[in-house]
């Protein structure tokens, strides 16, 4: 897979996942107080680069493992 496709896939996938996870975690931690959006945005900005880089690095191995698992079940 082209590195640009891998990077864009990782970015798009992790934006959605991190947005939802940080939204729920922030809501559970602080509730819907007046500073909720600021605290959620801070959590998102910290978590998203970590998730995106991790997804970019892990994706080839995860894909190979998934292909290996599915090829043995046929």
C-alpha positions as a Markdown table, in Angstrom:
| # | Residue | x | y | z |
|---|---|---|---|---|
| 1 | Unk | 0.0 | 0.0 | 0.0 |
| 2 | Unk | 1.3 | 3.4 | -0.9 |
| 3 | Unk | 2.5 | 5.4 | 2.1 |
| 4 | Unk | 0.2 | 8.3 | 1.2 |
| 5 | Unk | -2.9 | 6.0 | 1.2 |
| 6 | Unk | -1.7 | 4.5 | 4.5 |
| 7 | Unk | -1.2 | 7.9 | 6.0 |
| 8 | Unk | -4.6 | 9.3 | 4.9 |
| 9 | Unk | -6.4 | 6.1 | 6.0 |
| 10 | Unk | -4.8 | 6.3 | 9.4 |
| 11 | Unk | -5.6 | 10.0 | 9.7 |
| 12 | Unk | -9.3 | 9.6 | 8.7 |
| 13 | Unk | -9.9 | 6.5 | 10.8 |
| 14 | Unk | -8.2 | 7.9 | 13.9 |
| 15 | Unk | -9.9 | 11.3 | 13.7 |
| 16 | Unk | -13.3 | 9.6 | 14.1 |
| 17 | Unk | -12.2 | 7.1 | 16.7 |
| 18 | Unk | -10.3 | 9.6 | 18.8 |
| 19 | Unk | -13.1 | 12.2 | 18.6 |
| 20 | Unk | -15.7 | 9.7 | 19.9 |
| 21 | Unk | -13.5 | 8.2 | 22.6 |
| 22 | Unk | -12.2 | 11.5 | 23.9 |
| 23 | Unk | -15.8 | 12.9 | 23.8 |
| 24 | Unk | -17.1 | 10.1 | 25.9 |
| 25 | Unk | -14.2 | 10.0 | 28.3 |
| 26 | Unk | -14.3 | 13.7 | 28.8 |
| 27 | Unk | -18.0 | 13.6 | 29.4 |
| 28 | Unk | -17.7 | 10.8 | 31.9 |
| 29 | Unk | -14.8 | 12.6 | 33.7 |
| 30 | Unk | -16.2 | 16.2 | 33.9 |
| 31 | Unk | -19.8 | 16.0 | 32.8 |
| 32 | Unk | -21.3 | 18.8 | 30.7 |
| 33 | Unk | -19.9 | 21.7 | 32.5 |
| 34 | Unk | -19.1 | 25.1 | 30.9 |
| 35 | Unk | -15.6 | 24.1 | 30.1 |
| 36 | Unk | -16.5 | 20.7 | 28.5 |
| 37 | Unk | -15.7 | 21.7 | 24.9 |
| 38 | Unk | -12.3 | 23.2 | 25.9 |
| 39 | Unk | -11.4 | 20.1 | 27.9 |
| 40 | Unk | -12.6 | 17.8 | 25.1 |
| 41 | Unk | -10.6 | 19.7 | 22.5 |
| 42 | Unk | -7.5 | 19.5 | 24.6 |
| 43 | Unk | -7.9 | 15.8 | 25.1 |
| 44 | Unk | -8.4 | 15.4 | 21.3 |
| 45 | Unk | -5.4 | 17.4 | 20.4 |
| 46 | Unk | -3.2 | 15.4 | 22.7 |
| 47 | Unk | -4.6 | 12.0 | 21.7 |
| 48 | Unk | -5.0 | 12.2 | 18.0 |
| 49 | Unk | -1.4 | 12.5 | 17.0 |
| 50 | Unk | -0.6 | 9.5 | 19.2 |
| 51 | Unk | -3.4 | 7.4 | 17.6 |
| 52 | Unk | -2.6 | 8.5 | 14.0 |
| 53 | Unk | 1.1 | 7.7 | 14.3 |
| 54 | Unk | 0.3 | 4.4 | 16.0 |
| 55 | Unk | -2.2 | 3.4 | 13.3 |
| 56 | Unk | 0.3 | 4.4 | 10.5 |
| 57 | Unk | 3.0 | 2.2 | 12.1 |
| 58 | Unk | 0.8 | -0.8 | 13.1 |
| 59 | Unk | -1.4 | -0.9 | 10.0 |
| 60 | Unk | 0.9 | -3.0 | 7.7 |
| 61 | Unk | 1.4 | -5.6 | 10.5 |
| 62 | Unk | -2.3 | -5.7 | 11.4 |
| 63 | Unk | -3.3 | -6.1 | 7.8 |
| 64 | Unk | -0.8 | -8.9 | 7.2 |
| 65 | Unk | -2.0 | -10.7 | 10.4 |
| 66 | Unk | -5.7 | -10.3 | 9.3 |
| 67 | Unk | -4.9 | -11.7 | 5.8 |
| 68 | Unk | -3.0 | -14.6 | 7.5 |
| 69 | Unk | -5.9 | -15.4 | 9.8 |
| 70 | Unk | -8.5 | -15.2 | 7.1 |
| 71 | Unk | -6.4 | -17.3 | 4.6 |
| 72 | Unk | -6.2 | -20.1 | 7.1 |
| 73 | Unk | -10.0 | -20.2 | 7.8 |
| 74 | Unk | -10.9 | -20.9 | 4.2 |
